[in-house]
Amino acid sequence: MMKQPAAAALFATFVITAALYAQQAPPTDLTEAMLTAYTKAHLDLNSARDDYHRALGRTHDLGERERLRTELAERIASLLSENGLSADDYGRITTLISVQEPLRVRFEALLAELSGGDFSLPSVRLTDSVGAWTNYGWTGSAKANPRTPPRKN
């Protein structure tokens, strides 16, 4: 089975970018407007990722999978642009949120407000990929996670 290289490459890019910024992260000069734009982009990107995985699961055609990957990359660029962010901005803010507790708390509050739900993040760095995957409920098993809400089809 072929892994989704585009999604993996995108994730790796964000992790690497976050790690680089973590080494040189300046004090937070993030305005509330910038954090709001980031949070909206975060929600939009999660939705785009979910749509991508749903569509990817419905096809086994390699050409269609490649088209979906290209479409996702274009959608990500568009969503970031619509929210006034570059990929570098998004990576920098992700890092700041992961290493600065007060900023993470502000982000969680905005996330809950904008999404209408409770989206408390685990108390691990977002750049810790193993911790992030396991703390968001993914255990590597094919069994359904009872904490995961039903998908909208």
Secondary structure as UniProt FT lines:
FT   HELIX           5..24
FT   HELIX           32..57
FT   HELIX           62..82
FT   TURN            83..84
FT   HELIX           87..99
FT   HELIX           101..115
FT   TURN            126..127
FT   HELIX           129..135
FT   TURN            136..137
FT   TURN            146..147
//
